[in-house]
């Protein structure tokens, strides 16, 4: 029986492209959290609080808070 060998592939000179989702996204200072899960990040506390209040109004049973990454403080929204 004769064995056949596959021709070897030469290394491609193409650049390696990172697949989407492999790098962690940069997070802003203020993080909007719903039931302790980060949903979005904002540059200012006002933007995060406005978005959080809209979520709280639509879904009053969930726990909505804004986490300040620089001060390590969490503000609960009612």
HELIX and SHEET records of a PDB file:
HELIX    1   1 UNK A   45  UNK A   58  1                                  14    
SHEET    1   A 4 UNK A  37  UNK A  42  0                                        
SHEET    2   A 4 UNK A  30  UNK A  34 -1                                        
SHEET    3   A 4 UNK A  64  UNK A  68 -1                                        
SHEET    4   A 4 UNK A  73  UNK A  77 -1                                        
END                                                                             
